[in-house]
């Protein structure tokens, strides 16, 4: 949900990826479902390989990584849980980088043998 230019730019990137890669990818937009759906409704034709996963909150850009990790119902937290449960193979966010990294570390853990 968080990007300097708003939801539309995020959706454009995801939809373009879904169109170009076709059956090789399924794009899941994680965030406030009604807001995402309203934005998607403005598109003429959407590819079949996109969906939405609802998340109540978004991590603001102006909070610390620690505070971001505490937001258990954020789009970052939900997306990371999807990766952990193997409901997704990747998570991409234009939002609060510190919160994304901290949430990834605590949710997914470190790769063995990689210190940083």
Helices and strands as residue ranges (DSSP letters): H 7-21, G 22-24, E 27-31, H 33-40, E 50-54, H 65-69, H 75-84, H 97-108
